[in-house]
């Protein structure tokens, strides 16, 4: 017998709202040469998945799988695989098709999960941590004493980004989308937290900086915040647009150029195409988890079969921190 039954996978037949996510059973082949079969334990959800689902980033073919990160246990290995065996705890951060109970992957796509990092921690921190690494180490190399504005600071990326920026010694100003999220950020020890529902963030940032402006803004919201944020950046500072949950903003490049602002629109898959770079980034990220720099809240967990609800809640900003699917 050269096939096994997988009890679940989530795919989309076409782009659309969350209800296009369909949970179904499929049959998987046994691992071929160089492949491993993983019994997945925790699957991370990222806004990239939302953009692929809604058609912002179209998939090559449909039906299409979603998700790019998960952790689990090796169930079996194909011929020629060295370094992995049944029972090994493993994870991967950048391989499309993660919304599944079991997965076949090339052994070159996975790595052994450190013994002191849980499956939930790995699925919570890999892609979001690599994104934060890209923003702080590549997009604008943040330094102690710099003033940074982080939008959606209680979101998946925003939580890690704000913790990391604070540990560097930067002055962190963050925005959130509700009074409850502001209270959460204040409880995490952040002093400058702005509730976008009830406060004008332009006025608030101007007050905090005494009109001197920001060294950098990291914006994953987009249309509703980006241009106003650019106006708050000091001459020669950086405006980093790494997501557009509210839509892609119109960027006034002439205005940005006149003020010598560095406009950066980074992409994780471009910056971390090399496995060596991914491994180095993850090693640093896991150290930040071990050292308590990252205040990893308990993730919001949904059954794999309820991926549509997870997407709907993420888009409506009902969640904080990381969101995980449990097979």
C-alpha positions as CSV (number, residue, x, y, z in Angstrom):
1,X,0.0,0.0,0.0
2,X,1.6,3.3,-1.1
3,X,-1.0,5.8,0.2
4,X,-2.3,6.8,3.6
5,X,-5.5,8.6,4.6
6,X,-5.1,12.2,5.9
7,X,-8.0,13.3,8.0
8,X,-8.0,16.9,7.0
9,X,-6.8,19.8,4.8
10,X,-8.1,23.3,4.2
11,X,-8.1,24.7,0.6
12,X,-9.8,27.3,-1.5
13,X,-11.5,26.7,-4.8
14,X,-11.4,30.4,-5.7
15,X,-10.4,33.7,-4.0
16,X,-13.0,35.3,-1.7
17,X,-14.2,35.9,1.8
18,X,-13.4,33.6,4.7
19,X,-16.1,31.1,3.8
20,X,-14.2,30.0,0.7
21,X,-11.9,28.1,3.1
22,X,-13.1,24.5,2.8
23,X,-12.1,21.6,5.1
24,X,-11.9,18.2,3.5
25,X,-10.2,14.8,3.6
26,X,-7.5,13.9,1.1
27,X,-5.3,10.9,0.4
28,X,-1.6,11.4,0.7
29,X,1.2,9.3,-0.8
30,X,3.8,7.8,1.4
31,X,7.1,9.8,1.5
32,X,9.1,9.5,-1.6
33,X,12.9,9.9,-2.0
34,X,14.1,12.9,0.1
35,X,10.7,13.5,1.7
36,X,9.2,13.3,5.2
37,X,5.7,12.9,6.4
38,X,4.8,15.3,9.3
39,X,2.0,14.9,11.7
40,X,1.3,18.5,12.4
41,X,0.7,19.8,15.9
42,X,0.3,23.6,15.5
43,X,-0.2,25.7,12.4
44,X,0.4,29.5,12.3
45,X,-2.0,31.9,10.7
46,X,-0.5,35.1,9.1
47,X,-1.9,38.0,7.1
48,X,-0.1,36.6,4.1
49,X,-2.7,33.7,4.2
50,X,-5.5,36.3,4.2
51,X,-4.1,38.1,1.2
52,X,-3.7,34.8,-0.7
53,X,-7.3,33.8,0.3
54,X,-8.9,37.1,-0.8
55,X,-7.0,37.3,-4.1
56,X,-4.7,40.2,-3.2
57,X,-1.9,37.7,-3.9
58,X,-3.4,35.3,-6.4
59,X,-2.4,31.7,-6.3
60,X,-1.0,30.0,-9.4
61,X,-3.6,27.3,-9.5
62,X,-6.9,26.4,-7.8
63,X,-7.9,24.6,-5.7
64,X,-5.1,26.1,-3.6
65,X,-3.7,25.2,-0.2
66,X,-2.9,28.0,2.3
67,X,-0.5,28.6,5.2
68,X,3.3,28.6,5.3
69,X,4.3,27.6,8.8
70,X,3.7,24.8,11.2
71,X,5.4,22.5,13.7
72,X,4.9,18.8,14.3
73,X,6.4,15.3,14.6
74,X,7.9,13.2,11.8
75,X,5.8,10.2,11.1
76,X,7.9,8.5,8.5
77,X,10.7,9.3,6.1
78,X,11.5,8.4,2.5
79,X,14.6,6.9,1.1
80,X,17.7,9.0,1.1
81,X,16.7,11.1,4.0
82,X,19.4,11.7,6.6
83,X,19.3,13.7,9.8
84,X,15.6,13.0,10.4
85,X,13.7,10.0,11.8
86,X,10.3,9.1,12.9
87,X,9.5,10.8,16.2
88,X,11.6,13.9,15.6
89,X,10.0,17.3,16.6
90,X,10.3,19.5,13.5
91,X,9.0,22.8,12.1
92,X,9.1,24.9,9.0
93,X,8.4,28.7,8.4
94,X,8.1,29.3,4.7
95,X,6.5,26.3,2.8
96,X,3.1,26.9,1.3
97,X,0.3,24.4,2.2
98,X,0.5,24.3,6.0
99,X,-3.3,24.1,6.7
100,X,-3.3,20.4,6.9
101,X,-3.3,17.6,9.5
102,X,-0.4,15.8,7.8
103,X,2.1,17.1,5.2
104,X,4.7,15.7,2.8
105,X,7.7,18.0,2.6
106,X,11.2,17.8,1.3
107,X,13.6,17.2,4.2
108,X,15.5,20.3,3.1
109,X,12.4,22.4,4.0
110,X,12.3,21.5,7.7
111,X,14.5,21.8,10.7
112,X,14.6,20.2,14.1
113,X,12.7,22.1,16.7
114,X,14.8,22.9,19.8
115,X,13.7,20.9,22.8
116,X,12.9,24.0,24.9
117,X,10.6,25.5,22.2
118,X,7.0,24.2,22.2
119,X,5.0,23.5,19.1
120,X,2.7,26.4,19.9
121,X,5.6,28.7,20.5
122,X,7.2,27.8,17.1
123,X,3.9,28.3,15.2
124,X,3.4,31.6,17.0
125,X,6.8,33.1,16.4
126,X,8.5,31.8,13.2
127,X,7.0,33.8,10.4
128,X,6.1,36.7,12.6
129,X,9.5,36.7,14.2
130,X,11.2,36.6,10.8
131,X,9.1,39.5,9.7
132,X,10.1,41.5,12.8
133,X,13.7,40.5,12.2
134,X,13.4,41.8,8.6
135,X,11.9,45.1,9.8
136,X,14.4,45.8,12.6
137,X,17.6,44.3,11.0
138,X,17.1,45.0,7.3
139,X,14.3,47.6,6.5
140,X,15.5,50.1,9.1
141,X,18.2,49.0,11.4
142,X,16.7,50.2,14.7
143,X,19.1,51.8,17.3
144,X,18.8,52.6,20.9
145,X,17.2,56.1,21.5
146,X,15.4,56.2,18.2
147,X,11.7,56.9,18.3
148,X,9.5,54.3,16.5
149,X,5.8,54.2,15.7
150,X,4.4,50.6,15.5
151,X,0.9,50.2,14.2
152,X,-1.2,47.3,15.5
153,X,1.2,46.8,18.4
154,X,-0.9,44.0,19.9
155,X,-1.2,42.0,16.7
156,X,0.9,39.0,15.8
157,X,3.9,40.9,14.3
158,X,3.3,44.0,16.3
159,X,3.6,42.2,19.6
160,X,7.0,40.8,18.8
161,X,8.1,44.0,17.0
162,X,7.3,46.2,20.0
163,X,9.0,43.9,22.5
164,X,12.1,43.7,20.4
165,X,12.3,47.5,19.8
166,X,11.9,48.1,23.5
167,X,14.7,45.6,24.3
168,X,17.0,47.5,21.9
169,X,16.4,50.7,23.8
170,X,14.1,52.5,21.3
171,X,11.3,54.7,22.4
172,X,8.2,52.9,21.3
173,X,4.9,54.5,20.4
174,X,2.2,52.0,19.4
175,X,-1.4,52.1,18.1
176,X,-4.2,49.7,18.8
177,X,-7.8,49.3,17.7
178,X,-9.7,49.2,21.0
179,X,-9.7,50.2,24.6
180,X,-9.2,46.5,25.6
181,X,-6.1,46.3,23.4
182,X,-4.8,49.5,24.9
183,X,-5.1,48.1,28.3
184,X,-3.3,45.0,27.2
185,X,-0.4,47.0,25.9
186,X,-0.2,49.2,29.0
187,X,-0.1,46.0,31.1
188,X,2.8,44.9,29.0
189,X,4.6,48.0,30.2
190,X,4.4,50.3,27.2
191,X,3.9,53.9,28.1
192,X,2.8,55.5,24.8
193,X,-0.2,53.6,23.5
194,X,-2.8,55.2,21.2
195,X,-6.4,53.8,20.7
196,X,-7.2,54.6,17.1
197,X,-10.9,54.3,17.9
198,X,-10.9,57.3,20.3
199,X,-7.6,59.1,19.9
200,X,-6.0,61.1,17.1
201,X,-2.7,59.4,16.6
202,X,-1.1,62.3,14.7
203,X,-1.7,64.6,17.7
204,X,-0.6,62.0,20.2
205,X,2.7,61.2,18.3
206,X,3.4,64.9,18.0
207,X,2.9,65.4,21.7
208,X,5.2,62.4,22.6
209,X,7.9,63.5,20.2
210,X,7.5,67.2,21.1
211,X,7.1,67.9,17.4
212,X,10.6,66.5,16.5
213,X,9.2,63.6,14.5
214,X,9.8,59.8,14.2
215,X,12.9,58.1,13.2
216,X,10.9,55.2,11.7
217,X,7.3,54.0,11.4
218,X,6.5,50.3,10.9
219,X,3.1,50.1,9.3
220,X,1.2,46.9,8.6
221,X,-2.2,48.6,8.3
222,X,-1.8,50.6,5.1
223,X,-4.4,52.9,3.6
224,X,-6.0,54.2,6.8
225,X,-2.7,55.1,8.5
226,X,0.3,55.2,6.2
227,X,0.2,58.7,4.7
228,X,-0.5,60.3,8.0
229,X,2.4,58.3,9.5
230,X,4.8,59.4,6.8
231,X,4.0,63.0,7.7
232,X,5.2,62.3,11.2
233,X,8.6,61.0,10.1
234,X,11.5,63.4,10.5
235,X,13.6,64.3,7.5
236,X,15.9,61.5,6.7
237,X,13.9,58.9,8.6
238,X,12.3,55.7,7.4
239,X,8.7,54.8,6.5
240,X,8.3,51.0,6.3
241,X,5.2,49.6,4.8
242,X,5.1,45.8,5.4
243,X,1.4,45.1,5.1
244,X,-1.9,46.7,4.1
245,X,-4.7,45.1,6.1
246,X,-6.9,48.2,5.4
247,X,-5.9,48.4,1.7
248,X,-2.9,49.5,-0.3
249,X,-2.2,53.2,0.3
250,X,-1.5,55.8,-2.4
251,X,2.2,56.7,-1.7
252,X,3.3,60.2,-2.6
253,X,6.8,59.5,-3.7
254,X,7.5,63.1,-4.6
255,X,6.7,64.3,-1.1
256,X,8.7,61.4,0.4
257,X,11.7,62.3,-1.9
258,X,11.7,66.0,-0.9
259,X,12.0,65.1,2.7
260,X,14.7,62.5,2.1
261,X,12.6,59.8,3.8
262,X,13.6,56.2,3.1
263,X,10.4,54.4,1.8
264,X,10.7,50.7,2.2
265,X,8.2,48.0,1.2
266,X,9.9,44.7,2.2
267,X,8.9,41.1,1.6
268,X,9.9,38.2,3.7
269,X,10.2,35.7,0.9
270,X,12.6,38.0,-0.9
271,X,14.8,38.7,2.1
272,X,15.0,35.1,3.4
273,X,15.2,33.0,0.2
274,X,18.4,31.5,1.4
275,X,18.2,28.7,4.0
276,X,21.3,29.9,5.8
277,X,19.7,33.3,6.4
278,X,16.4,31.6,7.6
279,X,18.3,29.4,10.1
280,X,20.3,32.4,11.5
281,X,17.2,34.5,11.9
282,X,15.3,31.7,13.7
283,X,18.2,31.0,16.0
284,X,18.1,34.7,17.1
285,X,14.3,34.6,17.4
286,X,14.3,31.5,19.6
287,X,17.0,33.1,21.8
288,X,14.6,36.1,22.3
289,X,11.9,33.7,23.4
290,X,14.3,31.9,25.8
291,X,15.5,35.2,27.3
292,X,12.0,36.5,27.8
293,X,12.3,39.4,25.4
294,X,9.2,38.2,23.5
295,X,6.2,38.3,25.8
296,X,4.4,35.4,24.1
297,X,0.8,35.5,25.1
298,X,-1.2,32.3,25.0
299,X,-2.1,32.1,21.4
300,X,-5.7,32.1,20.2
301,X,-6.4,28.6,19.0
302,X,-9.0,27.3,16.5
303,X,-9.6,23.8,15.3
304,X,-8.2,23.3,11.8
305,X,-11.8,22.7,10.6
306,X,-12.7,26.2,11.8
307,X,-10.1,28.0,9.7
308,X,-12.8,30.2,8.1
309,X,-13.8,31.5,11.6
310,X,-10.1,32.1,12.4
311,X,-9.7,34.2,9.3
312,X,-12.9,36.2,9.9
313,X,-11.8,37.0,13.5
314,X,-8.3,38.0,12.4
315,X,-9.6,40.3,9.7
316,X,-12.1,41.9,12.1
317,X,-9.3,42.5,14.6
318,X,-11.0,40.4,17.3
319,X,-7.7,38.6,18.1
320,X,-4.5,39.7,19.8
321,X,-1.1,38.1,19.5
322,X,-0.7,34.9,17.5
323,X,-3.5,32.8,16.0
324,X,-3.0,29.0,15.6
325,X,-4.9,26.2,14.0
326,X,-4.9,22.9,15.9
327,X,-5.2,19.8,13.7
